[in-house]
């Protein structure tokens, strides 16, 4: 993995630091065509690599309230 392929993780500015956050690394979209997503509480854990269209659909669903609240 080169420096350009290293994920630059970030959380949403809407995150309230309540511990139920995900982090994404959108910088890898141009080189991989995917957006890695991980649990902010388990940074060394598994990473999901979502195709751009799937990530976009997910974000739209969140904004529309399709997943309810925790």
ZALO-586809 format. One record per atom (N, C-alpha, C, O, CB): residue in one letter; z negated, y, x; chain; atom name. Coordinates in nm, 3 decimals, padded with zeros to 5 digits, m for minus. Each point is the difference from the previous one (the first is absolute). Glycine has a CB too. Layout:
BEGIN
 aa       w       v       u ch at
  A       Z       Y       X  A CA
...
END
This chain:
BEGIN
 aa       w       v       u ch at
  X  00.000 m00.118  00.086  A  N
  X  00.000  00.118 m00.086  A CA
  X  00.000  00.123  00.090  A  C
  X m00.089  00.017  00.083  A  O
  X m00.034 m00.140 m00.270  A CB
  X  00.221  00.208  00.171  A  N
  X  00.006  00.122  00.079  A CA
  X m00.087  00.107 m00.064  A  C
  X m00.051 m00.018 m00.111  A  O
  X  00.284 m00.039  00.188  A CB
  X m00.250  00.167 m00.007  A  N
  X m00.080  00.110 m00.053  A CA
  X  00.056  00.049 m00.134  A  C
  X m00.075  00.033 m00.092  A  O
  X  00.013  00.035  00.327  A CB
  X  00.195 m00.064 m00.246  A  N
  X  00.062  00.045 m00.125  A CA
  X m00.024 m00.098 m00.113  A  C
  X  00.006  00.039 m00.117  A  O
  X  00.167  00.078  00.250  A CB
  X m00.202 m00.244 m00.100  A  N
  X m00.025 m00.100 m00.102  A CA
  X m00.149 m00.016 m00.032  A  C
  X m00.038 m00.087 m00.078  A  O
  X  00.243 m00.028  00.153  A CB
  X m00.288  00.198 m00.016  A  N
  X m00.144 m00.006 m00.028  A CA
  X m00.029  00.074 m00.130  A  C
  X  00.043  00.114 m00.018  A  O
  X m00.097 m00.128  00.266  A CB
  X m00.017 m00.050 m00.338  A  N
  X m00.030  00.067 m00.127  A CA
  X m00.092  00.120  00.020  A  C
  X m00.095 m00.005  00.078  A  O
  X  00.123 m00.213 m00.197  A CB
  X  00.002  00.325  00.047  A  N
  X m00.090  00.117 m00.005  A CA
  X m00.061 m00.003 m00.140  A  C
  X  00.058  00.051 m00.096  A  O
  X  00.081  00.090  00.265  A CB
  X m00.257 m00.200 m00.177  A  N
  X m00.067 m00.023 m00.128  A CA
  X m00.057  00.129 m00.056  A  C
  X m00.048  00.085  00.075  A  O
  X m00.005 m00.318 m00.004  A CB
  X  00.058  00.246 m00.203  A  N
  X m00.068  00.111 m00.066  A CA
  X m00.038 m00.041 m00.142  A  C
  X  00.060 m00.089 m00.060  A  O
  X  00.066  00.256  00.200  A CB
  X m00.227 m00.098 m00.193  A  N
  X m00.044 m00.018 m00.138  A CA
  X  00.049  00.119 m00.081  A  C
  X  00.025  00.108  00.055  A  O
  X m00.229 m00.242  00.015  A CB
  X  00.217  00.115 m00.198  A  N
  X  00.042  00.107 m00.089  A CA
  X m00.098  00.116  00.005  A  C
  X m00.120 m00.019  00.019  A  O
  X  00.230 m00.150 m00.168  A CB
  X m00.058  00.288  00.133  A  N
  X m00.086  00.118 m00.008  A CA
  X m00.084 m00.003 m00.127  A  C
  X m00.096  00.075 m00.012  A  O
  X  00.263  00.057  00.145  A CB
  X m00.131 m00.220 m00.228  A  N
  X m00.076 m00.014 m00.124  A CA
  X m00.117 m00.097  00.017  A  C
  X m00.082 m00.015 m00.091  A  O
  X  00.290  00.063 m00.038  A CB
  X m00.217 m00.112  00.244  A  N
  X m00.109 m00.095  00.025  A CA
  X m00.132  00.074  00.001  A  C
  X m00.013  00.107  00.059  A  O
  X  00.167 m00.256  00.074  A CB
  X m00.253  00.090 m00.200  A  N
  X m00.132  00.065 m00.004  A CA
  X m00.098 m00.067  00.095  A  C
  X m00.121  00.022 m00.010  A  O
  X  00.163  00.044 m00.227  A CB
  X  00.008 m00.148  00.329  A  N
  X m00.084 m00.070  00.097  A CA
  X m00.104 m00.089 m00.066  A  C
  X m00.108 m00.020  00.055  A  O
  X  00.144  00.208  00.102  A CB
  X m00.004 m00.242 m00.273  A  N
  X m00.091 m00.088 m00.070  A CA
  X  00.008 m00.144  00.049  A  C
  X m00.070 m00.087 m00.052  A  O
  X  00.091  00.235 m00.143  A CB
  X  00.063 m00.174  00.295  A  N
  X  00.007 m00.133  00.057  A CA
  X  00.103 m00.092 m00.064  A  C
  X  00.013 m00.114  00.042  A  O
  X m00.247  00.144  00.013  A CB
  X  00.305  00.017 m00.155  A  N
  X  00.101 m00.084 m00.065  A CA
  X  00.138  00.056  00.025  A  C
  X  00.078  00.021 m00.093  A  O
  X m00.243 m00.089 m00.085  A CB
  X  00.195  00.091  00.303  A  N
  X  00.125  00.065  00.036  A CA
  X  00.095 m00.096  00.072  A  C
  X m00.042 m00.100  00.058  A  O
  X m00.080  00.318 m00.042  A CB
  X  00.248 m00.184 m00.023  A  N
  X  00.098 m00.067  00.083  A CA
  X  00.056  00.103  00.097  A  C
  X m00.004  00.120 m00.025  A  O
  X  00.061 m00.289 m00.158  A CB
  X m00.004  00.119  00.294  A  N
  X  00.067  00.085  00.097  A CA
  X  00.145 m00.045  00.009  A  C
  X  00.031 m00.118 m00.015  A  O
  X m00.246  00.157  00.147  A CB
  X  00.303  00.056 m00.109  A  N
  X  00.142 m00.030  00.013  A CA
  X  00.052  00.059  00.130  A  C
  X m00.059  00.092  00.056  A  O
  X  00.087 m00.098 m00.307  A CB
  X  00.085 m00.047  00.297  A  N
  X  00.064  00.050  00.122  A CA
  X  00.147  00.024 m00.031  A  C
  X  00.085 m00.084  00.030  A  O
  X m00.250 m00.040  00.121  A CB
  X  00.194  00.238 m00.210  A  N
  X  00.137  00.030 m00.041  A CA
  X  00.093  00.026  00.118  A  C
  X  00.122  00.001 m00.017  A  O
  X m00.214  00.092 m00.193  A CB
  X  00.037 m00.073  00.328  A  N
  X  00.085  00.028  00.116  A CA
  X  00.089 m00.118  00.038  A  C
  X  00.097  00.017  00.074  A  O
  X m00.272  00.140  00.006  A CB
  X  00.143 m00.277 m00.129  A  N
  X  00.079 m00.117  00.035  A CA
  X  00.117 m00.025 m00.095  A  C
  X  00.079 m00.091  00.022  A  O
  X m00.285 m00.006  00.076  A CB
  X  00.217  00.176 m00.202  A  N
  X  00.108 m00.018 m00.096  A CA
  X  00.139  00.006  00.065  A  C
  X  00.082 m00.088 m00.027  A  O
  X m00.231  00.187 m00.147  A CB
  X  00.177 m00.001  00.258  A  N
  X  00.135  00.005  00.059  A CA
  X  00.034 m00.121  00.088  A  C
  X  00.114 m00.048 m00.003  A  O
  X m00.134  00.294 m00.004  A CB
  X m00.075 m00.295  00.083  A  N
  X  00.029 m00.110  00.093  A CA
  X m00.008 m00.138 m00.064  A  C
  X  00.070 m00.091  00.042  A  O
  X m00.156  00.235  00.140  A CB
  X  00.001 m00.161 m00.282  A  N
  X m00.021 m00.132 m00.062  A CA
  X  00.050 m00.011 m00.142  A  C
  X  00.026 m00.111 m00.049  A  O
  X m00.220  00.088  00.193  A CB
  X  00.208  00.135 m00.211  A  N
  X  00.039 m00.003 m00.141  A CA
  X m00.115 m00.040 m00.091  A  C
  X  00.020 m00.028 m00.118  A  O
  X  00.210 m00.026  00.190  A CB
  X m00.351  00.051 m00.017  A  N
  X m00.119 m00.037 m00.077  A CA
  X m00.111  00.101  00.025  A  C
  X  00.004  00.079  00.094  A  O
  X  00.060 m00.323 m00.082  A CB
  X m00.163  00.240 m00.101  A  N
  X m00.118  00.084  00.015  A CA
  X m00.121 m00.093  00.009  A  C
  X m00.036 m00.064 m00.099  A  O
  X  00.143  00.260 m00.028  A CB
  X m00.171 m00.202  00.244  A  N
  X m00.120 m00.082  00.013  A CA
  X m00.117  00.061 m00.078  A  C
  X m00.017  00.122 m00.003  A  O
  X  00.097 m00.199  00.229  A CB
  X m00.159 m00.010 m00.288  A  N
  X m00.118  00.041 m00.078  A CA
  X m00.115 m00.090  00.042  A  C
  X  00.017 m00.121  00.015  A  O
  X  00.125  00.203 m00.212  A CB
  X m00.262 m00.023  00.215  A  N
  X m00.118 m00.079  00.035  A CA
  X m00.123  00.056 m00.070  A  C
  X m00.001  00.114 m00.046  A  O
  X  00.102 m00.172  00.269  A CB
  X m00.205 m00.023 m00.229  A  N
  X m00.128  00.037 m00.058  A CA
  X m00.075  00.085  00.103  A  C
  X m00.017 m00.042  00.114  A  O
  X  00.007 m00.170 m00.258  A CB
  X m00.033  00.329  00.105  A  N
  X m00.067  00.090  00.095  A CA
  X m00.136 m00.054  00.046  A  C
  X m00.051  00.041  00.103  A  O
  X  00.168  00.149 m00.212  A CB
  X m00.175 m00.283  00.032  A  N
  X m00.129 m00.058  00.039  A CA
  X  00.017 m00.114  00.100  A  C
  X m00.095 m00.036  00.070  A  O
  X  00.003  00.099 m00.293  A CB
  X  00.211 m00.120  00.231  A  N
  X  00.026 m00.116  00.086  A CA
  X  00.123  00.027  00.085  A  C
  X  00.103 m00.067 m00.014  A  O
  X m00.207 m00.090 m00.155  A CB
  X  00.094  00.254  00.255  A  N
  X  00.116  00.046  00.077  A CA
  X  00.060 m00.107  00.090  A  C
  X  00.119  00.006  00.032  A  O
  X m00.218  00.218 m00.039  A CB
  X  00.020 m00.321  00.048  A  N
  X  00.053 m00.107  00.085  A CA
  X  00.053 m00.116 m00.084  A  C
  X  00.047 m00.100  00.054  A  O
  X m00.209  00.166  00.125  A CB
  X  00.155 m00.053 m00.310  A  N
  X  00.044 m00.107 m00.090  A CA
  X  00.149  00.000 m00.023  A  C
  X  00.077  00.059  00.076  A  O
  X m00.297 m00.047 m00.184  A CB
  X  00.259 m00.078  00.004  A  N
  X  00.141 m00.017 m00.034  A CA
  X  00.067  00.132 m00.035  A  C
  X m00.064  00.094 m00.047  A  O
  X  00.011 m00.323 m00.035  A CB
  X  00.183  00.233  00.107  A  N
  X  00.082  00.116 m00.032  A CA
  X  00.115 m00.048 m00.088  A  C
  X  00.068 m00.097  00.032  A  O
  X m00.130  00.215  00.185  A CB
  X  00.083 m00.050 m00.327  A  N
  X  00.115 m00.027 m00.086  A CA
  X  00.114  00.091  00.043  A  C
  X m00.021  00.120  00.019  A  O
  X m00.128 m00.190 m00.214  A CB
  X  00.268  00.016  00.211  A  N
  X  00.118  00.081  00.033  A CA
  X  00.086  00.005 m00.125  A  C
  X  00.072 m00.095 m00.031  A  O
  X m00.079  00.030  00.280  A CB
  X  00.000  00.176 m00.320  A  N
  X  00.071  00.013 m00.127  A CA
  X  00.137  00.065  00.020  A  C
  X  00.011  00.101  00.070  A  O
  X m00.231 m00.084 m00.190  A CB
  X  00.324 m00.075  00.061  A  N
  X  00.129  00.070  00.001  A CA
  X m00.015  00.137 m00.065  A  C
  X m00.085  00.018 m00.088  A  O
  X  00.209 m00.239  00.079  A CB
  X m00.045  00.316  00.051  A  N
  X m00.013  00.138 m00.048  A CA
  X  00.005  00.008 m00.153  A  C
  X m00.078  00.074 m00.060  A  O
  X  00.182  00.006  00.273  A CB
  X m00.013 m00.153 m00.275  A  N
  X  00.012  00.005 m00.146  A CA
  X m00.127 m00.052 m00.069  A  C
  X m00.043  00.056 m00.100  A  O
  X  00.292 m00.085  00.122  A CB
  X m00.307 m00.077  00.031  A  N
  X m00.123 m00.056 m00.058  A CA
  X m00.116  00.098  00.015  A  C
  X m00.080  00.017 m00.092  A  O
  X  00.161 m00.250  00.142  A CB
  X m00.091  00.298  00.065  A  N
  X m00.106  00.097  00.022  A CA
  X  00.016  00.118 m00.096  A  C
  X m00.098  00.047 m00.058  A  O
  X  00.082 m00.116  00.302  A CB
  X  00.137  00.115 m00.259  A  N
  X  00.027  00.111 m00.091  A CA
  X m00.037 m00.035 m00.144  A  C
  X m00.059  00.081 m00.072  A  O
  X  00.243 m00.006  00.224  A CB
  X m00.150 m00.196 m00.194  A  N
  X m00.035 m00.047 m00.135  A CA
  X m00.151 m00.007 m00.016  A  C
  X m00.053  00.038 m00.105  A  O
  X  00.267 m00.170  00.094  A CB
  X m00.284  00.084  00.113  A  N
  X m00.146 m00.008 m00.003  A CA
  X m00.061  00.140 m00.015  A  C
  X m00.088  00.020 m00.084  A  O
  X  00.097 m00.227  00.226  A CB
  X  00.036  00.302 m00.061  A  N
  X m00.055  00.135 m00.005  A CA
  X  00.026  00.062 m00.138  A  C
  X m00.088  00.067 m00.055  A  O
  X  00.124 m00.040  00.303  A CB
  X  00.082 m00.047 m00.303  A  N
  X  00.031  00.051 m00.133  A CA
  X m00.095 m00.061 m00.104  A  C
  X m00.049  00.070 m00.088  A  O
  X  00.291 m00.039  00.155  A CB
  X m00.268 m00.161 m00.056  A  N
  X m00.093 m00.068 m00.091  A CA
  X m00.140  00.057  00.009  A  C
  X m00.067  00.019 m00.102  A  O
  X  00.204 m00.225  00.122  A CB
  X m00.182  00.233  00.102  A  N
  X m00.133  00.059  00.019  A CA
  X m00.006  00.137 m00.066  A  C
  X m00.094  00.030 m00.073  A  O
  X  00.064 m00.155  00.290  A CB
  X  00.130  00.206 m00.193  A  N
  X  00.003  00.135 m00.058  A CA
  X  00.003 m00.003 m00.153  A  C
  X m00.054  00.089 m00.065  A  O
  X  00.172 m00.009  00.271  A CB
  X m00.055 m00.181 m00.261  A  N
  X  00.009 m00.014 m00.146  A CA
  X m00.118 m00.073 m00.063  A  C
  X m00.003 m00.019 m00.121  A  O
  X  00.248  00.019  00.149  A CB
  X m00.342 m00.040  00.054  A  N
  X m00.120 m00.065 m00.051  A CA
  X  00.021 m00.143 m00.044  A  C
  X m00.078 m00.051 m00.081  A  O
  X  00.005  00.272  00.012  A CB
  X  00.175 m00.288  00.119  A  N
  X  00.032 m00.135 m00.044  A CA
  X m00.100 m00.105  00.051  A  C
  X  00.002 m00.113 m00.048  A  O
  X  00.236  00.182  00.043  A CB
  X m00.322 m00.034  00.099  A  N
  X m00.091 m00.099  00.057  A CA
  X m00.144  00.020 m00.041  A  C
  X m00.088 m00.069  00.050  A  O
  X  00.242  00.052  00.141  A CB
  X m00.180  00.109 m00.280  A  N
  X m00.135  00.024 m00.047  A CA
  X m00.087  00.064  00.108  A  C
  X  00.051  00.055  00.098  A  O
  X m00.027 m00.249 m00.251  A CB
  X m00.153  00.187  00.133  A  N
  X m00.095  00.056  00.096  A CA
  X m00.097 m00.107  00.041  A  C
  X m00.017 m00.101 m00.068  A  O
  X  00.039  00.328 m00.032  A CB
  X m00.085 m00.205  00.214  A  N
  X m00.098 m00.094  00.054  A CA
  X m00.138  00.046 m00.033  A  C
  X m00.098 m00.065  00.036  A  O
  X  00.251  00.003  00.149  A CB
END
